[in-house]
Every structure is written in C-alpha cells, then in structure tokens.
C-alpha cells in the first residue's frame, strides 16, 4: 500500500498497544483447553477432513489458522489512510483472515469474535462514519452467520437438551457481543471527535496567532508612517524654515545687522518649535505613556501642555470613582492626547471642554471644541481617528464623533467596566 501509517506515526499509539494486548489475550485463550468439552462444537476442518480423509490440506488447516491470526495482527502496523481502494482491499483481507481463523481453527475458533472488535477499531481509524457503521453491522452479521453454522454442525452430534443449552448460550453471547461492538464504535467515535476538535482548535489558534502578528505588524507600520508624516509635516517644515531664516540672516549680517537679528530671533523660535515636535513624537512612542502617574494626573498634564502651547485654557471635569485597569488608562490617555493634537493642528478653537467620569459600571470620555469642524463624510479616514476608534472597540466600547463645518467637534467614548473588574 502506497499510503500507510507507521508505528511511530500512528494516530493513537495507545490503541495500537491495546490491540496487541488484546491479541495476546486471545492467543492465550486459544492455548487454554475449553472448560466445557462436551459442549464444544465440532470444528469445520474435522468435518471436511472426515468427508475427504485423503486430502493433504487437512494437515495444514490448523497451521493456516495460526498464520491467519499472525497476519491479522501484523496488519495493524499498516493502516491505509488515503486511497479508498486500498482501504477496501485492506478490510476484505482482514475479514478473510478472521473467517479463516474462526472456521478452520479448533482452538482459535474461540477467539475470532474478539478479532471483530479489533476490526471495528481499525475501521474507525480509516473510514468515515458511514463506513464504520457498515463494518460494525457486517461484523455482527458475520458473527451470527458463523455461530449459526457452528450450531448446525453441533446439532448433528448433540442431544436436544444440549442443543437447547447451546442455543441459549449462543443467544446470550450474541447479545453481549453486539453491545460490545456498539460500545467500541461509540467510544472510538468519541475519541476521534475529540481529536478532531483538538486539531481544529490548534489550527484556529495558529491562525489567530498569525492574524495577531499581522495586525501587530500592520499597527507598527501605521504608527511609523504616522510619525514619519508628523516629522515631515511639522519638524521638516520647521527645519526648512529655520534654514531659510539663518541663510537670510547671514546675507544681511554685514549690510543690515538689525534686520539680520530679527531673522535670527525667528530662527530661534522655529528651533524651539522643532524641539517641541521631537519631544511630542518621543512621548507618543512610549510604551507606557503614563509613567507611573494616575490617569487624572496624566490628563491634567496633557491639558496644561495644551494650554502652554495654544494659549487656550481647557475646561475639564474628571471624576473617577475607583482605579481603572492599565489597558483602559493607556487607551484613554492616547485618545485624549490624539484629540488635543488634532485640535491644536486643525480646529482653530478658542474653547475646549473635557469630561471624564465613571458611572454605573461605565466610563465616559467627552472632548468638545468650538473650532471650525469638518465634514464627517470626508475627514474620517485619518490615522488619528482610526486609532482612537480601534482603541475603543478593542475594549468593547463605543466611539462616536459629531462634527460639521463651522460647528466644532465632539468626541464621545463609552467603555463598559463590569467585565474588566
């Protein structure tokens, strides 16, 4: 067979070991003499050899049963897993070996029902559910057929009372054997279902890990692009203007020192602005922006820096009833920082209000300005707004923004706290 399972790659090594143990037990049973000698049915090979005493094959029938049992045991080392044709051929050979062992072996005839249990176990490893059900039913039917055949042979040489006892024992044994096959089938289905679920869970975890890595890489790339844009738009612009001011001051230094000094003063202001932009970019890249500060203290520092940079004194109200988890503190800080940055750059506002409160298991952040506003249909694709929205949604919250040209902007963030306590 071109596709098979080797011992070290067997899907269930414990089942393979259990199969060997069961085969060893059946071999021991074959060696032990039967306790009820008088009720033992006459083997088929004795009937054949009695009818044809000159056949030399009669001497080989017991050895053939032994070879069949050994071959059946060795087949457990190679299980077809791909080709349907090889699976069917494999199963037919198994059934043939079981029938040879059961019909032509005098002592091995007592162990062949256990071989059907092994057959059902192997079928669960190589077939889907319909194939497993078919082979389980076929195993029980073959067992009944073989039992009935032995009963007919036994009835020719037994008294009516012995026939009745043998029929009763056969019926009980058939019921027990049928229930055993059903139990083995259900157990194997449960084991295989659990294995399949574990494999699916492992695949899902691996995909989730890969997806998380892609998201992390994408977030890192977007953050780098945002910082690059900020450096280009703010620091680059400031340094370019600074360079022009210094060049002009150098040209006027001999002819007009007073005017050159004015250009130098402007260059100094541009240098201070560039330094502030660098510090802001470094602050943005910090992994722990609060630096052991409380959330209300960190936001108060942001508002104070905003006041110094823009000349606008924000009106704020912060009421936190209890400490918040670190992930919420970081998210609220970043959202506030990004909102104040956008107001500084684009809003041209004269009034800013901030409200941060916790009520009834919910945290609410409201940031509002009276600036020039913008059209929501055209200005919601910026990285800053996406970043604020993603931080909110990652915590299971809601992010809303209301704005219109000439009407300012209002950002509202609601984050549930009950599941995070």
C-alpha positions as MATLAB code, in Angstrom:
seq = 'XXXXXXXXXXXXXXXXXXXXXXXXXXXXXXXXXXXXXXXXXXXXXXXXXXXXXXXXXXXXXXXXXXXXXXXXXXXXXXXXXXXXXXXXXXXXXXXXXXXXXXXXXXXXXXXXXXXXXXXXXXXXXXXXXXXXXXXXXXXXXXXXXXXXXXXXXXXXXXXXXXXXXXXXXXXXXXXXXXXXXXXXXXXXXXXXXXXXXXXXXXXXXXXXXXXXXXXXXXXXXXXXXXXXXXXXXXXXXXXXXXXXXXXXXXXXXXXXXXXXXXXXXXXXXXXXXXXXXXXXXXXXXXXXXXXXXXXXXXXXXXXXXXXXXXXXXXXXXXXXXXXXXXXXXXXXXXXXXXXXXXXXXXXXXXXXXXXXXXXXXXXXXXXXXXXXXXXXXXXXXXXXXXXXXXXXXXXXXXXXXXXXXXXXXXXXXXXXXXXXX';
ca = [
       0.000    0.000    0.000;
       1.389    3.335   -1.017;
      -0.103    5.345    1.859;
       0.042    3.854    5.329;
       0.700    4.685    8.928;
       3.938    3.585   10.505;
       4.240    2.676   14.185;
       5.915    5.931   15.173;
       3.303    7.915   13.214;
       0.237    6.009   14.415;
      -2.562    8.465   15.305;
      -3.314    6.609   18.555;
      -0.297    4.651   19.831;
      -2.240    3.667   22.949;
      -4.885    1.955   20.786;
      -2.180    0.087   18.920;
      -0.708   -1.149   22.202;
      -4.190   -2.086   23.441;
      -4.743   -4.041   20.241;
      -1.548   -6.011   20.818;
      -2.608   -6.748   24.383;
      -5.995   -7.987   23.164;
      -4.348  -10.193   20.549;
      -2.042  -11.626   23.216;
      -5.043  -12.436   25.408;
      -6.824  -14.135   22.512;
      -3.726  -16.214   21.796;
      -3.598  -17.314   25.448;
      -7.286  -18.205   25.318;
      -6.568  -20.344   22.267;
      -3.907  -22.269   24.184;
      -6.066  -22.931   27.267;
      -8.320  -26.007   26.825;
     -12.059  -25.256   26.822;
     -13.729  -25.891   30.212;
     -16.903  -27.425   28.744;
     -15.519  -30.088   26.485;
     -18.800  -31.839   25.917;
     -20.469  -28.705   24.532;
     -17.696  -27.772   22.163;
     -18.972  -27.850   18.556;
     -17.217  -29.989   16.069;
     -14.836  -27.829   14.049;
     -15.417  -27.397   10.378;
     -11.987  -28.684    9.480;
     -12.828  -32.006   11.175;
     -15.973  -32.246    9.069;
     -14.045  -31.529    5.902;
     -11.254  -33.953    6.716;
     -13.785  -36.585    7.801;
     -15.535  -36.323    4.453;
     -12.255  -36.196    2.483;
      -9.628  -38.112    4.509;
      -7.193  -38.284    1.608;
      -6.790  -34.532    1.268;
      -3.324  -33.407    2.372;
      -4.641  -29.920    3.020;
      -6.344  -31.226    6.162;
      -2.987  -31.332    7.891;
      -2.381  -27.661    7.064;
      -5.697  -26.253    8.329;
      -4.609  -25.664   11.973;
      -1.375  -24.009   10.822;
      -3.352  -21.918    8.361;
      -5.423  -20.563   11.267;
      -2.260  -19.686   13.170;
      -0.784  -17.930   10.154;
      -4.075  -16.069    9.621;
      -4.058  -14.822   13.223;
      -0.435  -13.705   12.945;
      -1.104  -11.977    9.621;
      -4.138  -10.221   11.079;
      -2.027   -8.971   13.993;
       0.732   -7.677   11.701;
      -1.777   -5.813    9.512;
      -2.403   -3.476   12.440;
       1.028   -1.948   11.808;
      -0.012   -0.639    8.373;
      -3.252    1.295    8.081;
      -4.240    2.839    4.717;
      -5.186    6.479    5.127;
      -5.696    7.961    1.627;
      -6.765    5.666   -1.180;
     -10.322    4.337   -0.843;
      -9.438    1.330   -2.995;
      -6.645    0.273   -0.657;
      -8.911    0.743    2.340;
     -11.500   -1.637    0.873;
      -8.868   -4.240   -0.109;
      -7.308   -3.977    3.341;
     -10.684   -4.560    5.044;
     -11.561   -7.536    2.802;
      -8.242   -9.197    3.657;
      -8.891   -8.607    7.362;
     -12.350  -10.203    7.150;
     -10.949  -13.180    5.217;
      -8.274  -13.771    7.853;
     -10.876  -13.575   10.634;
     -13.112  -16.116    8.884;
     -10.197  -18.491    8.301;
      -9.203  -18.219   11.940;
     -12.741  -18.783   13.148;
     -13.809  -21.553   10.788;
     -10.702  -23.694   10.421;
      -9.015  -23.318   13.796;
     -10.018  -25.749   16.506;
      -8.767  -23.694   19.439;
      -8.549  -20.389   17.616;
     -12.248  -20.696   16.798;
     -12.943  -19.480   20.324;
     -11.106  -16.175   19.840;
     -12.382  -14.979   16.485;
     -15.229  -12.807   17.968;
     -12.573  -10.656   19.656;
     -10.972  -10.125   16.268;
     -14.158   -8.416   15.079;
     -13.724   -5.867   17.897;
     -10.243   -5.126   16.584;
     -11.683   -4.900   13.054;
     -14.208   -2.270   14.184;
     -11.475   -0.335   15.993;
      -9.283   -0.253   12.891;
     -12.219    0.700   10.665;
     -12.814    3.773   12.851;
      -9.259    4.901   12.105;
      -9.504    4.561    8.313;
     -13.185    5.143    7.417;
     -15.722    7.887    7.946;
     -18.888    7.356    9.979;
     -20.884    5.538    7.224;
     -18.035    3.083    6.683;
     -17.712    2.488   10.417;
     -21.429    1.749   10.768;
     -21.352   -0.620    7.789;
     -18.358   -2.591    9.093;
     -19.849   -2.799   12.591;
     -23.083   -4.208   11.165;
     -21.142   -6.546    8.875;
     -19.034   -7.818   11.786;
     -22.132   -8.625   13.812;
     -23.788  -10.319   10.807;
     -20.697  -12.460   10.141;
     -20.562  -13.399   13.794;
     -24.211  -14.502   13.711;
     -23.602  -16.426   10.473;
     -20.597  -18.244   11.923;
     -22.449  -19.008   15.164;
     -25.412  -20.394   13.241;
     -23.118  -22.526   11.085;
     -21.434  -23.993   14.140;
     -24.805  -24.631   15.737;
     -25.919  -26.628   12.713;
     -22.731  -28.710   12.854;
     -23.158  -29.179   16.588;
     -26.813  -30.217   16.298;
     -25.882  -33.308   14.307;
     -23.980  -34.821   17.241;
     -25.750  -33.416   20.327;
     -28.882  -34.296   22.251;
     -31.922  -31.987   22.158;
     -31.141  -30.715   25.690;
     -27.546  -29.915   24.713;
     -28.787  -28.190   21.569;
     -31.158  -26.050   23.649;
     -28.399  -25.067   26.065;
     -26.056  -24.269   23.215;
     -28.717  -22.141   21.542;
     -29.328  -20.259   24.797;
     -25.627  -19.637   25.320;
     -25.216  -18.521   21.700;
     -28.094  -16.061   22.029;
     -26.672  -14.526   25.199;
     -23.203  -14.370   23.709;
     -24.575  -12.715   20.558;
     -26.337  -10.018   22.591;
     -23.226   -9.333   24.674;
     -21.055   -9.278   21.576;
     -23.429   -6.886   19.750;
     -23.433   -4.497   22.702;
     -19.641   -4.709   22.833;
     -19.393   -3.718   19.161;
     -21.737   -0.760   19.740;
     -19.725    0.319   22.780;
     -16.445    0.137   20.862;
     -17.955    2.113   17.987;
     -19.294    4.843   20.277;
     -16.033    5.037   22.211;
     -13.946    5.345   19.054;
     -16.275    7.985   17.620;
     -15.956    9.996   20.834;
     -12.159    9.694   20.825;
     -11.908   10.653   17.154;
     -14.318   13.566   17.616;
     -12.244   14.889   20.499;
      -9.070   14.509   18.447;
     -10.678   16.299   15.502;
     -11.834   19.113   17.797;
      -8.339   19.466   19.249;
      -6.829   19.622   15.766;
      -9.337   22.256   14.676;
      -8.668   24.232   17.847;
      -4.915   24.027   17.269;
      -5.350   25.208   13.668;
      -7.630   28.038   14.809;
      -5.117   29.080   17.468;
      -2.320   29.079   14.923;
      -4.368   31.180   12.505;
      -5.306   33.544   15.325;
      -1.658   33.879   16.303;
      -0.676   34.614   12.699;
      -3.518   37.104   12.398;
      -2.459   38.814   15.642;
       1.111   39.057   14.345;
      -0.105   40.574   11.072;
      -2.261   43.064   12.962;
       0.658   43.956   15.215;
       2.965   44.425   12.239;
       0.332   46.486   10.449;
      -0.216   48.639   13.544;
       3.544   49.122   13.891;
       3.822   50.098   10.225;
       0.926   52.532   10.502;
       2.442   54.070   13.643;
       5.762   54.504   11.865;
       4.027   56.092    8.890;
       2.139   58.444   11.188;
       5.321   59.503   12.978;
       7.043   59.917    9.614;
       4.198   62.177    8.433;
       4.376   64.189   11.636;
       8.143   64.611   11.291;
       7.751   65.606    7.643;
       4.855   67.995    8.227;
       5.991   69.606   11.472;
       9.678   69.045   12.166;
      10.643   69.041    8.475;
       8.738   72.234    7.840;
      10.238   73.906   10.926;
      13.795   72.914    9.986;
      13.324   74.096    6.407;
      12.040   77.458    7.582;
      14.842   77.614   10.153;
      17.420   77.070    7.443;
      15.935   79.834    5.287;
      15.928   82.246    8.235;
      19.584   81.504    9.002;
      20.615   81.930    5.344;
      18.843   85.273    5.172;
      20.431   86.408    8.440;
      23.894   85.522    7.113;
      23.308   87.565    3.929;
      22.109   90.612    5.916;
      24.633   90.343    8.717;
      27.099   92.861    7.159;
      24.665   95.203    5.418;
      21.741   95.297    7.880;
      22.589   93.817   11.307;
      19.281   94.893   12.869;
      17.172   93.060   10.324;
      19.513   90.064   10.488;
      18.921   89.905   14.234;
      15.174   89.746   13.576;
      15.659   86.764   11.306;
      17.850   85.113   13.967;
      15.115   85.590   16.573;
      12.611   83.958   14.218;
      15.068   81.114   13.641;
      15.328   80.594   17.405;
      11.529   80.320   17.689;
      11.485   77.797   14.860;
      14.203   75.779   16.625;
      12.162   75.739   19.836;
       9.101   74.559   17.904;
      11.132   71.806   16.239;
      12.408   70.649   19.629;
       8.851   70.558   20.966;
       7.762   68.446   17.976;
      10.592   65.987   18.627;
       9.609   65.670   22.286;
       5.986   65.113   21.337;
       6.944   62.355   18.882;
       9.096   60.677   21.536;
       6.224   60.905   24.035;
       3.890   59.326   21.512;
       6.207   56.341   21.017;
       6.442   55.494   24.718;
       5.147   52.016   25.595;
       3.909   53.286   28.991;
       2.911   56.915   28.460;
       1.561   57.448   31.985;
       4.968   56.664   33.579;
       3.530   55.625   36.977;
       1.146   58.601   37.012;
      -2.551   58.312   37.754;
      -4.881   58.771   34.803;
      -6.357   62.032   36.085;
      -2.866   63.404   36.774;
      -1.576   62.403   33.333;
      -4.576   64.013   31.583;
      -4.141   67.163   33.689;
      -0.524   67.338   32.452;
      -1.731   66.977   28.857;
      -4.194   69.822   29.332;
      -1.533   72.001   30.922;
       0.839   71.413   27.995;
      -2.034   72.153   25.631;
      -2.617   75.459   27.445;
       1.055   76.451   27.221;
       1.264   75.563   23.512;
      -2.007   77.088   22.308;
      -2.933   79.716   24.882;
      -6.305   78.033   25.434;
      -7.267   77.080   28.986;
      -9.326   73.855   28.737;
     -12.367   73.409   30.963;
     -12.307   69.897   32.347;
     -14.060   67.661   34.874;
     -12.522   64.325   35.949;
     -14.426   62.072   38.341;
     -13.023   58.520   38.645;
     -14.634   56.537   41.456;
     -12.057   53.732   41.504;
      -8.747   52.787   39.821;
      -9.002   51.503   36.270;
      -7.132   48.630   34.586;
      -3.853   49.626   32.873;
      -5.189   48.913   29.371;
      -8.059   51.365   29.888;
      -5.755   54.014   31.355;
      -3.449   53.780   28.335;
      -6.329   53.854   25.833;
      -7.984   56.903   27.457;
      -4.670   58.724   27.655;
      -3.886   58.069   23.973;
      -7.371   59.086   22.852;
      -7.137   62.318   24.830;
      -3.634   63.004   23.506;
      -4.689   62.416   19.896;
      -7.799   64.576   20.299;
      -5.838   67.513   21.739;
      -3.235   67.141   18.969;
      -5.941   67.322   16.301;
      -7.471   70.377   17.982;
      -4.065   72.095   18.039;
      -3.373   71.387   14.389;
      -6.712   71.761   12.657;
      -9.538   73.105   14.847;
      -8.557   76.776   15.360;
     -10.698   76.591   18.506;
     -10.981   79.124   21.322;
     -12.666   76.828   23.829;
     -12.070   73.159   24.734;
     -14.071   71.074   27.209;
     -13.171   67.645   28.591;
     -15.264   65.386   30.813;
     -14.089   62.012   32.173;
     -16.425   60.156   34.549;
     -17.270   56.637   35.707;
     -20.929   55.876   36.421;
     -22.825   52.590   36.796;
     -20.037   50.361   35.539;
     -19.330   52.573   32.556;
     -16.542   55.018   31.705;
     -17.384   58.060   29.588;
     -14.969   60.480   27.948;
     -16.226   63.596   26.163;
     -13.900   66.022   24.368;
     -15.537   69.018   22.690;
     -14.238   72.161   20.969;
     -15.802   75.181   19.218;
     -13.432   75.091   16.260;
     -14.131   75.140   12.562;
     -15.210   71.480   12.471;
     -15.135   69.270    9.390;
     -17.272   67.129    7.131;
     -17.598   63.622    8.578;
     -18.004   62.159    5.106;
     -14.607   63.421    4.007;
     -12.399   63.500    7.085;
     -12.927   60.168    8.907;
     -10.144   58.266    7.163;
      -7.239   59.817    9.067;
      -4.970   57.617   11.119;
      -5.711   59.540   14.333;
      -9.467   58.932   14.192;
      -8.955   55.287   13.227;
      -6.530   54.838   16.116;
      -8.996   56.288   18.632;
     -11.847   54.169   17.285;
      -9.740   50.972   17.294;
      -8.586   51.538   20.868;
     -12.187   51.965   21.983;
     -13.516   48.927   20.112;
     -10.666   46.754   21.434;
     -12.073   47.340   24.942;
     -15.638   46.575   23.876;
     -16.653   50.228   23.919;
     -18.414   52.678   21.626;
     -16.778   55.571   19.761;
     -18.857   58.419   18.380;
     -17.817   61.659   16.694;
     -20.087   64.557   15.813;
     -18.876   67.451   13.710;
     -19.879   69.759   10.902;
     -18.134   72.644    9.137;
     -18.269   75.700   11.411;
     -19.833   73.784   14.340;
     -16.832   72.405   16.177;
     -16.271   68.755   17.029;
     -17.467   66.445   19.835;
     -15.881   63.040   20.555;
     -17.687   60.622   22.911;
     -16.152   57.383   24.193;
     -18.098   54.854   26.301;
     -16.310   51.803   27.715;
     -18.053   49.161   29.881;
     -16.239   48.340   33.106;
     -18.249   45.447   34.573;
     -16.389   42.660   32.667;
     -12.998   44.289   33.370;
     -13.185   44.462   37.167;
];
